[in-house]
Amino acid sequence: MMIYLDNAATTKPSEAAFRKAESFAMEQFYNPSALYKEGYALQSELKKARSALLCKVADENAFEWVFTSCGTEADNQAIFSFAKRGNAVTTAGEHSAVLAAFAELKNRGVVQTRIAPLQKDGRVDVEKLLELIDEKTSFVSVMHVNNEIGAINDVNAIAKKVKAKNPRVIFHSDGVQAYGKIPFKLCKEIDLYSVSAHKIGGLKGVGGLIKRKSLVLPPYLIGGGQESGKRSGTENVFGIKQFQYAAEEKFAALKEDYQRLSIYREKLWQGLDKEIFVRLSGLDGTPYILSVSAVGLRGEVLLHMLDDKGLIVGTGSACSSNAKTRYSKVVLACGYDEKTADGVLRLSFSSLTTEEEIDKAVEILNETGRELKRRMQ
């Protein structure tokens, strides 16, 4: 039996949602921008999907949904559309889609970039973040749920504090690891919010940028003027509808999954050998992620050994696997040393995760950790 615990990287697509959306791939395959009735009819399907996905987390009277190809594109559109003057502020715990975009802003020399530090549990230090904001700050981005540690930032409360200091700031949050996983509703102080389909049983290649309606969003991709001129490119109707159906499934079970996975996360941690593993994730983080470190051992080596024994886990953000440094910037930003950062394993769950898998994962993790420790002695 192969046990998959790298769901923060990607989840298995919902088969029920796939089957429900299949006709949009094989039968209703038309271009939704076409003028003939078969194509035009798909516009109403996109409208239904937009509404179904948005209403779960935001007031449809105040916000609207723009489809993108992924969470990274949504992050990039938000950043490069609005971080154009003065200074822009983010946190040391962001996904590479945000941190790399901020590095590019710095390289272009148009905007001064400022990075707020993290607390030990992976949340942003809100007071330090607010200290970086002044009258010249044009853009602030704070991740909702950290993709490596699982820490939850109260982005509604943070956005209100940011706007109280500078009402002109455009506030963005990367919600890729939060949407469909933790209960929340966007407050009016949040201007932009990024999501991704494949983190909750949708297909890769579909994402979304939620925007405040009163905010004028310039297009990031220019061409045919799709998405009401906000994002050019023929819409992936099949992927969008599958995302809609997967999200409807996920939100219907959100509270049940949250409670069940909270129990599984703690059961996994309680079963691990404390002479090998230390815990990085806080108790109040998302129940979908448990990050631990086998201090003194290499997480990457453990990952491959675990894979050989039928357990798939991560060592951090899969999107940072090509980075030049082998240490997680997020873990180091939390104040851990390189020895701890080198031994990180990220165990992440989905609605498909079972208690039997948790029990077996504990057994494999302890056995493999002890085996590698003996080799190192």
C-alpha positions, 0 to 999 in steps of 0.5 A: 500500500502506497501512503501519500502524505504530501498533499500540501504539494498537490492532492489527488483529483476528486474522481466524482468531480472529474466525472461530473465535469467530463462532458465539458472536455469531450462534449461541451468543448467549445470556446466560451468566447465564440458567438455561436450558441454552443460556445456562448452557453459556456459563459453561463457555466463559467458564471455559475462556477465563479459564483459557486467558488467565490460565495464560499469565502467572500461576499459576492456583492463586494468581491469578484473572481478572476480565473488564472492558471494557478496560484503562482499566476494569481500571486504574480498578477497581484504583485506586479499589478499593484506594487509599482511605487514607494515600497512593498512589504511581505513576510519571510514565510511566503511561498516562492511565488511571492518571495521570488516576485518581490526579489524581481521587484527589487531587481527592477529597482522601481519599488523598495521591498521590505520583509517582515520576520517570523515568530518561532511558530511560523506566523508573521511578527505583526508588530514588526510588519506594521513597523515596516509600513509607512505613508509610501507603502503601496502593497502588502502581502501576507500568506494566510496559511504557511505551506511549510510549517502550517502556521495560520496568520489572521489575515483579516485582523492583520489587514485591518491593522495595515489599513488603519496605518495606511488606508491606501495600501493594497492588501493581498493574501496567498490563500492557496493552503487555506481555501477549502481547508479552514473556515473563514470569510474575507473581510472588506480590508482584503483587496486580493486573495489567491487560490489554487484548484489542485490543493483541494482535489481540483486539477492542475492548471486552474487557479483564481484571484479574488479581488475587491470589486471596486479595485481596478485590476490591470491585465497581467496576460494581454491578448483576447481580453477574456475574464472581462479583460482582466486575464487573457487566454481561452478559459479552461472550462473543463478544469474550472468546472471540475474545480467547482465540483471539487470545491463543493465537495470540500466545503461540504465536509470542511468542518468534519475534515478539520476535526478529523485531521486535527486528531490524525495530526496529533496521533501521528505526532504522539506516535513519533520517536521523540529521540529522532523527531522534533516538532516544528508545527504549532498546535494552533496551525492548520490540521492539514500540515505537520512539519517535523525535523529529524535533527542531525539527519538529512530530510532529503535522504529520509524522503527517498528512504521513506519512498522506497518503503511506500510512504510519500512525504515532502521536505518543504515547498515542492516549488522550492526544490530547485533552489540553490540552498538545501535549507528551507528559508522559512524554517531558518526564518523561524529561528531554527539552525541549519541542522534542524532545517536540514532534517525537515519532513513535511507530512500533509494530509487530505480528506482522503487520508485514513487513520490506518495510513496514519498508523502505518506512517508512524511505523515507517517513519520511526523505523526509517529514522532509526535506520538512518541514525544508526548509519550515521553513528 
